[in-house]
Amino acid sequence: MPQLVFHYFGMPFWRAEVSRLALHLGKVDFEDRIIKDRAAWVATGVSPFGQAPLLEVDGKPIAQTGAIARYCGKLSGHYPKDDDFAAAKIDEIIDTATDMTTTMGATMGLESVEEKKAARAKLVAEDGKMTKYFVALEKILKDNGSTGFFVGKTMTVADISMWRLLGWFKGGVLDGLPSDLIDKYALLSKFWNDMDANADIRAYMDAKYPPKK
């Protein structure tokens, strides 16, 4: 097994957790190196693009969320090695998570809280861009046979990425987004709740990110 060093900040953002959690669930040893000073970390030159997350494999870097997730998923059993169609469908969900992050990220630069709330309300309105993603994700879950997973019958990095991304949306940290924004999508809501209640995932999250008292 290669020596793995994962670089990211000490927060449960999906871009990191999709790989961290896959490795944890697959019982793959890795060093979780927390970035505390971004500028100092970038100055080390360890990342080819100066971006995180970053995975070092025997001292060699892999950048980009999707590339890292696929590699970690193969090591941990959460990404297929011999089913190209399933792999493409998993990539589809990871790329969608990236698109959704970019869409929501566009509201971050708005100056006032009221502007952010208004922009986000528009995104999750009936004809909003984020709503269209939710509708599409609901259909993908249905088309997969309502297995509770986006691809196949077992958990993959697609599920981990989307569960954590939706957790960001539902978590109350984004002004203007209601915590019940996916409740009307039966399969998507059940997917999130089941993933969040998974005993291994819950134990990991409670240990790594204990609730603040």
N, C-alpha and C positions, 0 to 999 in steps of 0.2 A: 504494500500500500504506500502511495507517495506521501511525503510530508506536506501537510496543508496548513497554510496560514491565511486566515480570512481577515480582511481589513474593512472596518466600517465604524460608524459612530455608535454610541451606546443607546440606541433607540430601536423600537420594534417596527421599523418601516419595512414594507413588503420587499423592497429591492434587496434588502439584506436577509430578511427572515426566510425567504423562499429557499435560499441555499443553506443558511445556518440550521434551519429546522429540518430540512431534508437530511443533512449530515447527522444531526442529532438523532432523528428517528431511525436512521439506517445504522446507527451505532458506528459511525465512521469518525475516527479520531481527527481532530483539527484544533489549531490554536486560534482562538477568537481574539484578535488584536484590536482593541478599541482605539479609535482615533480621537484624541483629546484636543489636539491643536492642528486644525486643518492646514494652515499655512506651513507649519513645520513639517507636516506629513508630506505635503506636495513637494516641498523642497528636497525631500530625500530622493525623489526621482523613481520611487518604487513603482508608481503607476505610469504607464505610457501616455495616458491622456490627462493625468492629474485629477482623476475622478475616482470616487468610491461608489459602490463596492469594488473590491479587488481581491482576487484569490491568487496566492502564490502556491505553485505546485513544484516542490523540490527547488524552490528559489526562482522559478520562472513565472512571470505574471500572466494572469488571464483577466482582462477587463471586460466590462459590459455585463449588465444584469442577466440577460438571456443566455449568454455564453457560459457564464459561471453557473447558472441554474441548471443548464443541461449537463454540464460536466459533473456537478455535485449529484444531480439526479441519477446519473448513470452509476456513480459509485455507491449510492445509497439504495438503489432499486426503485427509484421514483421517476424514472425516465427510461423508455424502451431502447434496447440496443439493436433489436432486429425487427421492428415494425415501423416502417417509414411513415405510413399514414397516421398511426397513433402519435408518432413523434411530431408530425406536422400539426396535428390538432392541438397538442400540448403547446407547441410554439405559438399557435393562434391565440390561445388564452393569455400567454405571457406577453405577447405583443399588444394584445388588447388592454392588459393591465398597464402597460407603458403608455398607450394612447390615452387612457382614462386619467392617468397621473398627469400627463402633459396638459390635458384639458382642464383639470382642476388647478394645476399649477399656474395657469394663466391668470387666475384670480389673486394669486399671492402678492403680485406687485401693485395691486390697487391700494391707494393711500389710506382711505378711511374704512372703518369697520362696516359702515353702512353701504359703501360701494361694494365691498366684498360680499355682504349678505345679498344684495340685489343681484349681483352677477351669478352667485351660486343658486339663488332661487330660480333664475332663468334657466340654468343648466338642468335642474331637476323638475322643471315644469313639465306639463303633459307632452309638449312638443320639444322639450329640451334635449340637448345633445347627450347628456348623461342618462336621461331616461331611455333614449334609444339603445344605449349600451345595455341597460338593465333588461330591456325587452329581449334583446338579442341573446343575452346570457341565459335568460329563462328558457328560451327556445332551444339553445344548445343542450342544456340539462335535460329537457324533455326528449330531444332527438337522440340523446345517449341512453334512452331507456329509463329515465328517472332513477338511475342507480345511486344518485347522491353525489356523483362525481362528474366532472366535465368530460373526461375521456376514460373509456373502459369501466371496469368494475372495482378498481382499487385506487387509493390515493396516489396522485402524481404531483409533480412540482406545479402543474397548472392549478390544482386545487389549493395548494399552499399559498401561491401568489395571490389568487383572487380572494381567498379568505382574509388574508392580512390587509389587502388593499381596501376591501369593504369594511374591515374593522377600523381603518383610518377614517373612512367616511362616516361611520356610525359612532365614532368615539367621543364626539362632542368637542373636539379640538379645532374644528373648522367652523367658524362663525357662519350661521345661516343654513347649515345642513342639519336636518332633524335626524334623530337617532333611529327613527322608524322608516327611513326613506326606502328600504327594500321590503318592508313588511307585506306589501300588497302583491309581491311576486312569490307565490307559494313555494316553488321549487328553489328559488334563489335564497329565500329566507331560511328554508329548512336546511339547505346546504350550509349556510353560514353558521347557523345554530349548532348543527351537528359537528362541524369542524371545530367550533369554539369549545364544545363540550367534550371533545375527544380527550380521553384520560391522559394520554401521553403528551398531547399538545398543551392541555391545561397545566400539567405538572411542569412542563418546560417554561411556559409563560409566567406561572406563579413564582418559579424559582429565579428566573432571569430578570423579570420585571415585576417585582412585588408591588402590590397596591400601596400608594403613598398614604401614610397615616396623618 
